[in-house]
């Protein structure tokens, strides 16, 4: 799939997200802490292409340090998931977007560590001046959408600790796991015109804490 960074690609993604009948797990998972992440569509390393912003978390963080992640975090009291995703994006990357930049919301994903994560899809017309917060972000990466659609981009393995399949995303020699891999996988499936549920995809044991 060609995905030039232009209004046509944004319109295509908006149309597919608009048809997506998301699963809201907030009632069934009321015991989990709410969190939100930003699936930010911006220019890729090749500025003519559309990409997805992905971060490597700082080594100094108390939880999930040195792991690949989408910008995001726990919801503050009274915040909507959209407000949380926008706030966290500004705090982590210095990228300030607004409600007009939000394309839609995908399925909630319950984590082993006690969170219910909601992915919010956004479009960033101008992301040239990212200012990563060194306390939270070690590096920022722009993943071209064509990379997400590679046949070998995602794979699934089994572990003795769970009956569920563990999903992995291969990123230039790095293996990225759920929840990030699961959320990105659902988005990549949507790009390909498919509705795929991911809540039952497993995380590796090291991410259960």
C-alpha positions in Angstrom: 0.0 0.0 0.0 1.4 3.4 -1.0 0.9 6.0 1.8 2.2 9.4 0.8 2.1 12.0 3.5 -0.8 14.0 2.2 -4.5 14.8 2.8 -5.5 11.9 0.6 -3.9 9.4 3.0 -5.4 11.1 6.0 -8.9 10.9 4.4 -8.4 7.2 3.6 -7.4 6.4 7.2 -10.2 8.5 8.6 -12.7 6.6 6.5 -11.4 3.2 7.7 -11.3 4.3 11.3 -14.9 5.7 11.0 -16.1 2.3 9.9 -14.3 0.6 12.8 -16.8 -0.7 15.4 -14.5 -0.5 18.5 -14.8 -2.7 21.5 -15.1 -0.7 24.8 -13.8 -2.8 27.7 -14.3 -0.1 30.4 -17.2 -1.8 32.1 -15.9 -5.3 31.9 -12.4 -4.2 33.1 -13.5 -1.6 35.7 -10.9 -2.9 38.1 -8.1 -1.9 35.7 -6.4 1.5 35.7 -7.2 3.6 32.6 -4.5 4.7 30.3 -4.2 6.0 26.7 -1.6 6.1 24.0 -1.3 8.1 20.8 -1.0 6.4 17.5 0.5 9.5 15.8 0.6 9.6 12.0 3.3 11.9 10.8 5.9 12.1 8.1 8.2 9.1 8.0 12.0 9.3 7.8 11.4 9.8 4.1 9.3 13.0 4.5 7.1 12.1 1.5 5.8 9.0 3.2 3.4 8.6 6.1 4.8 7.1 9.3 3.9 6.2 12.8 5.8 7.7 15.8 7.3 5.1 18.1 9.5 5.7 21.2 12.1 3.8 23.2 11.4 4.4 26.8 14.2 5.9 29.0 16.4 3.6 31.0 15.7 5.7 34.2 12.0 4.9 34.3 10.8 2.8 37.2 8.4 0.7 35.1 8.9 -0.8 31.7 12.2 1.0 31.1 14.1 0.4 27.8 10.9 -0.9 26.2 9.4 0.2 22.9 6.2 2.2 23.3 3.6 4.5 21.9 3.5 8.0 23.6 1.0 7.7 26.4 0.4 7.0 30.0 -2.2 6.8 32.8 -5.3 8.9 32.8 -5.5 11.7 35.4 -8.8 11.9 37.3 -11.5 13.4 35.2 -9.6 13.1 31.9 -11.0 11.4 28.8 -8.7 9.0 27.0 -8.4 11.6 24.2 -7.3 14.3 26.6 -4.8 11.9 28.2 -3.3 10.9 24.9 -2.9 14.5 23.8 -1.4 15.5 27.1 1.1 12.6 27.2 2.1 13.3 23.6 2.9 16.9 24.6 4.8 15.9 27.7 6.8 13.1 26.1 7.6 14.6 22.7 6.7 18.3 22.9 4.2 17.7 20.1 1.0 19.7 20.8 -2.0 18.5 18.9 -5.7 19.3 19.4 -9.1 17.7 19.0 -9.1 18.5 15.3 -6.1 16.3 14.8 -7.8 13.2 16.4 -9.0 10.7 13.8 -10.6 8.1 16.1 -10.2 5.4 18.8 -9.4 1.7 18.4 -10.1 -1.2 20.8 -9.2 -1.1 24.5 -6.3 -3.5 25.4 -6.1 -4.9 29.0 -2.6 -5.5 30.2 -1.1 -8.0 32.6 0.3 -5.1 34.7 -3.2 -3.8 35.5 -4.0 -1.2 32.9 -6.7 -0.8 30.2 -5.0 1.0 27.4 -7.0 2.9 24.8 -5.2 3.8 21.5 -6.1 7.2 20.0 -5.3 7.7 16.3 -4.0 11.2 15.4 -2.6 13.1 12.5 0.3 15.5 12.9 0.7 17.9 9.9 3.9 19.3 11.4 6.2 17.1 13.6 9.5 18.5 12.5 10.3 20.0 15.9 9.9 17.1 18.3 11.5 17.7 21.7 11.7 14.3 23.5 11.6 14.5 27.3 14.9 12.8 28.3 13.3 11.7 31.6 10.8 9.6 29.7 12.1 9.0 26.1 15.4 7.7 25.0 14.7 8.0 21.3 11.9 8.6 18.7 11.4 6.6 15.6 9.3 7.2 12.5 8.0 3.8 11.1 6.8 4.1 7.5 3.3 2.5 7.1 4.7 0.4 4.3 7.0 -1.2 7.0 4.0 -2.1 9.1 2.4 -3.9 6.2 5.4 -6.2 5.4 4.2 -9.9 5.4 6.9 -10.7 8.0 6.4 -7.6 10.2 4.4 -9.5 12.9 4.7 -13.0 14.1 3.1 -15.1 16.9 4.7 -17.5 19.3 3.7 -19.8 22.2 4.9 -19.7 25.8 4.4 -22.3 28.5 3.0 -19.6 30.9 -0.1 -18.9 28.8 -2.5 -20.5 26.3 -2.7 -17.2 24.4 -0.5 -16.4 21.5 2.3 -13.8 22.1 2.5 -11.2 19.4 5.8 -9.7 18.2 6.7 -6.9 15.8 10.1 -7.1 14.1 11.6 -3.6 13.8 15.0 -3.6 12.2 16.4 -6.4 14.3 14.4 -5.4 17.5 11.5 -7.5 18.7 8.6 -5.3 20.0 6.0 -7.0 22.1 2.5 -6.3 23.4 0.8 -4.1 24.3 2.6 -1.9 21.8 2.8 -4.7 19.2 -0.8 -5.6 19.6 -2.0 -2.0 19.2 0.2 -1.4 16.2 -0.9 -4.7 14.7 -4.6 -3.8 14.9 -3.9 -0.5 13.2 -1.9 -2.2 10.5 -4.8 -4.6 9.9 -7.1 -1.7 9.6 -4.8 -0.1 7.0 -5.1 -3.4 5.1 -8.9 -3.2 5.2 -9.3 -5.9 7.9 -11.0 -5.7 11.3 -8.9 -7.8 13.7 -9.3 -8.0 17.5 -6.2 -8.0 19.6 -7.3 -8.1 23.3 -6.5 -11.8 23.6 -3.0 -11.4 22.2 -0.5 -12.1 25.0 2.4 -10.2 26.4 5.8 -11.7 27.2 6.3 -12.7 30.8 8.7 -9.9 31.5 5.9 -7.4 30.8 3.4 -9.0 33.3 4.7 -6.9 36.2 
